[in-house]
Structure formats: C-alpha cells, structure tokens
C-alpha cells in the first residue's frame, strides 16, 4: 500500500511513468496499472481484488465425515481417536483433520472427569448449604471443614531446564525419597475467608473431634456454629460430641458432591502454592512449610464468592452430535 501510494503521488505531481517507476524501484507497467485503477475507483482501487484461490479439497462434506467418525468406536488397538487415526480412516490429510478439530474446538487428547451425585436428597441438601453461603443465620458462624490426608514429605531436586524447543520450564528429578506423611484439618470461615488449621499424624474421628474442640473453644459460648462437611466416615457418628455441644450444627454435602464445600477451594490454592514442587527432608520441614503458607494466606484472606446460579447434577451432552446438527 505504501508503494502504491507513492506511485499515485508521483503521478499526481506530473512526473513521467519512467521517472515514477525509477523512484519507486518498480516497472513502468506497474505504475500504469495502479494509475488506471486509481483513476477508475479512487483509493478503493489501490486495494487487492478478491482472488478465487485454489479449489477446496476438504470442505463441509469432509468436516461432517470427521464429526461422524468421532462418534464411532476407535480402531482396534486404540482406546480413543487421534488425528492420524481419523486421517487414516477417512483416507485424508492429517493436517486437514487437525484443521477441522481446531475450528470445532475439539481436543481429542485433553480429558475432563465428571461425577454424578446419586443422592436422592441432592436438591434439598444442596439448597441447605447454598443457603448458608448466601443467607447465613443471624449471629451465627458458618464454617467449611475438611481434611487433606496423607500429605507426603518428599525430598527431590527441582529446578529449571531448557527443552528441545528452547523453552525454559520447571522440572524435578524423577527419583525421590519419602520421609513420612502428615494430615491437615482446615476450617474456613465463610464470612471472612480466614482459615484455622491443625496438622496431625493421624486422621481418625478422634483427631477430627479434637480439631472441632479447638474451633469451638475459639468461638463465643453462645454463638451458633454451622459446620459444612462431606460424607467422610470420620465426620459421621458424632452424636455424643454434638449432644455435648448443642450450639454446633453439622450440614453434610450430598453424596459425591464435596465440591459444594468451599474449603475445597482453599485446599486447591494450598496444593498449587505450597505443595507443588516442594522438597522437604522430614515431616518437621513439611509442617513448617504448611504453617508458613497458612500464616501468609491469613494476611490477605478474603471470602470466596459463590457464583453458581443453580446447583444441579452434572448434565452430560454429546457435543459431537450437537456440532453435526
């Protein structure tokens, strides 16, 4: 476009065709071509015209064949389809297959898991817990409690390495030493985001109730505590303890729906920031690392915002069929 503009400016200045061609380092025929186009269509004439291009080899029909094939069983010896297998089955180009997959947003190698709750009281239990998040009882404390069991104290070298592509990535040695495990009990205050934790060597019901004793001891005696728990066995059969603490009320998530417990979000943050890539030579070092994270997190703790507008069981859709339709 710069060259064409210079040609037109040279012509408008009254220069000869050969003079303009020399100044723009091009041929006289090129100067004549763009002078005529400008005279006929103005500035629009300086733009490239649409070109028909080569005839498409892989069009809409090929796309439909790819999508239809993905619904069929994979070839013998394979657990699922991949690009080369699809191309071989359709006798086409693997690059054309990948192009179709990219256009449709289909990732054959990436995987996600799902879990469908079979709890017959799913709606009622979910509504109870979500109600505690969105509209907690007056003058009551809502806490989410759970444990992260068997956190391993692993000793292995970590660092950065350069890959064949020239990128620098975080790496760790394949061999490691085990130095024991610890268990982490955590109680998240839904209103403030603050977390109270206890690190133990065992994770029996006894340790769970001892942790709950600590939580209750730090709360005013007259304050009600609404505790959100999953259905792990150590959380059940606590009738004697609950009878001794009438101000405490347990609320259990539906079966296979522990994701309703907000403390699971905190455990995810804890795993990413404190455990991933951690190397410790003893459970004492592991304890120090966990306590350091909890202390640092407390300085900037904020409550989580519940954004799910509705809570239902997982809804599975055959997306390939939807794309074909």
N, C-alpha and C positions, 0 to 999 in steps of 0.2 A: 504493500500500500504506500510506503514511503517513496519507493522508486516511481510508481505510477503518478503520485502527486508531484514529484519533481519534473516528470515528463510534461504534465499538463501546465505547470507553472512556466516551464521553458517555452512551451508553445504559445502560451498567453503573452509572454514577453516579446514575441515576434521573432524568435530565433528560427533558423532553418532546421529541417529534420535532422540532417547530419550533425549539426552543432549540438542539438539536444541529445542525440544518441551518444556522441563522444563524451559529453559532460556526465551522462548517466551510466556510462560503461555498458551500453546495450546496443542492439542492432536497430537500423532505421525502420525496418518493418515493425518492430515492437512499438516504436514511437508512433507510427502511423495508426497501428491498431488501437492504441489507447486514446489517441486524439479523436478518432472516429467514434469510439464508444462514449467518450465524454461529450462530444458534440450531440450525439443522439439521446443520451439518457442522463447527462449531468453526473453528479457524484455517484449516483447509483450504478452508473456504467463502469465504474472502476472496480466494482466487486466481482468476484468469481461467479460465473454462472453455474447452476446446478449441473452436475455430471451424473449420467446414468449409472456408471460403475459396472463392475462385473456382475453377472447374474448370480443370485444367491443359490448356493448349493444346499445349504442347511437352513431351511425356512421353518414356517409354522408347523408343517407336517412332521419334520424331524423333532421339533420340540415336543409335540404330542406323543410321538413314539417313545421318547426318553421318559416322559412322565408316566406313560402307560407301563413301561418296562419296570420302573421302580416299584410298582405295586405287585410285581410277580416275585416268586421265590428266587433267591440268588442262585448263581450257577453252582454245580456240585463242587464241594471242597471249600466254599466260601460261606462265612456267616452273614455277610451283607454285601450289597453292591458297592463298587467303587468305579471311578472314571474309566479305567482301562477295561473293566469287565462289561460296562454298559456299551462302550465303543465296539468291543468285540462282538457282543450280542447283536448290535444293530449294523455291524459292518460299516462303521462310520469313523470319523476322526475323533480322537480322544479330546483334542482341543475344542472341537465343536460341542462335545458333551459338556466339558467344563464351562464353556461359554453359556450354555443353556442353564446349567446349575447355578452359575453366578447370577444370571439375570432373574432367576426364580427365587433366589435366596435360599437354595437348598444346600446344606452342609452334610455330606454323607458320612464324614468321619467324626464330627462333633456329636456328642451324646449328652442327653439330659435324662434324669430319672424322674419317676413320678410315684406318688404314694396316695392311694385312695383310702380314705377312712371308712371302715365298715361299722363304725359306731352308730347304732340306731338312734341315739340321742345326740347326734352330732350338732344339729341346729341349736338345740337348747343349751348345750354346754358351750358352744362357740359364742352364742349370744351373751351368755353369762360372763365370759372372760372379756369379750369386746366391750361389754357394758362397764366393766371395771376400768378399762382403759379410757373410755370416752366420757363416762359419767360416774366417777367413783363415789362411794357413800360419804356423807359429810363427816368430817372429823375422824376419818379412818385412813389407815396407811395401807396402800396396795403394793405388794412386793412380788417379784417373779423370782422363783428359787429353782435351782437345778444344780447338778454336779457334772464336772468334766472328769471322768475317771481315767486312771492309768496313764498319766502324762509321763512319758519316758524321759529320763535324763540320758541323752545320747551325746557321746563325745565323738566328733568327726571334724575334719578340716573343711573349712569353707573359704571361698574367695571369689575372684572373678577370672574368667577365661575368655579368650577370643575364639570365636567359632570360625569355620571354614569360610563363611560369608563375610567375615570381617567384623561382625557384631560382638560386643562385649556383654556377657551375660553372667548372672550369679550362678555359682557352681558349688558342689560339695563332693567330697570323696565318697566313693561307693561303699567303702567299709567303715564300720563304726563300732564303738564299744557301748554296751548298756551298763548303766550304773544305778538301776532301780527305777521305781515309779512313785509318783505322788498323785493324790486326788485333790481336786479343787471344788469346794462348795461355794456358791455365789448367790447373793440375794440382791436383786436390782430394785431400787425404789423407783417405781414407775413415774412418780410426780417430779423427781429431781434428777434421775439418772445416776445417782450415787450408788456405789456397789460395796457391799460388805462381803468379805470372803474369809474362808478358813481352809487351810491346807492340812490334809491328813494323810496318813499312810494306808488307812483302810476306808472302805465306803459302805459300811453296814448301816442298818437302821439306827444303831446306837450313835454312830458319828453324825448321821443326819439330824437326830433329835438333839444332840449336843450343840450342833450349829444353830438349830432353831432356838435353843435356850439362850444363846448369845444374842440372837436377833431380838427376842422378846425382852431380854434384860436391858437392852439399849433403848427400848420404847417406853413411853409413859404407861403406868399400870392400867389406866382407864381407857387407853386408846385401842380401838379395834384394829386387828391385823387381818387383811385378806391376802392369803398366800396362794399364788398360782403355781401349780405343779403339773408335771406329766405323770404318766401311769407307771413309773418305775416301781419295782416291788418295795424298795426301801421307804417310799412315800406312803405306802398303804399300811393298814393295820396299826394305826397310831391312835386308836380310840382312847386309850388310857391317858396318853400325853395330852390329847385335845380336851379331855374331861378336866384335867388339871389346869388348862389354860383356856377358859371359856371365851376370852376375848379374841382368840385366833380361829379363823375360818379357812379351811382348805378348799380350793377350787381346782378341779382336775380338768386338764385338756381332754378333748375327745381322743379315742384310740387312734394311733398313727397320725396325730396332728400336734406334735410337740412344737411345731413351728409357730403355734399361737402364743407360745411363751416368750415374752420379749427378752428374757435373759439369754436366749439362744443367739440373739443378735450380738450381744456383748461377748459371748463366747467366740463368735466368728471373728470379731475385731481382735480379741485376745490371741487367737490362734495365728492370725496373719501378722500381727505386730510383734508378738513376744515369742512365739514358738517356732515359726517358720525360719529355718536356718540357724536355730540356736544350738550351740555346742556347750555342754556342761560336763564336768568331770565327777560330779556327785549330786545326790539329791539335795544337799545343802546349797550348792550353787544354783540348782533349779529352783529351789524355794526363794532364793534371793532375787532371781530373775522375775519370778511371778510377783513377788511383793513389790519390786521396783515398778513393774508395769501398772499394778493396781494403784500405787501411790501417784504415778504420773498421770494416770487416767482421771483420778479424783480431782485434779486441779482444773480440768476442763470438761468435767462431766456435764452432759445435757440430757434431758429426757428424749426418748425416741417418740416420733410422731406416728401414730397409727394411720396409715393412708389407705388401707384396703376398704373399699366402699361396701363390699359384701363378702361374706365368707361362705363358700360352698365347697363341696368335694371337687377334686380335680376333674376337669372336663377335657376328655381326650377327643381330638378331632383328627381325622385322616386328612392331613393338609395336602397330600398329593392329589387326592380326589378333588378337593376344593380348587386346586390350581388347574386341573384338567377341565373343570366346569366353568 
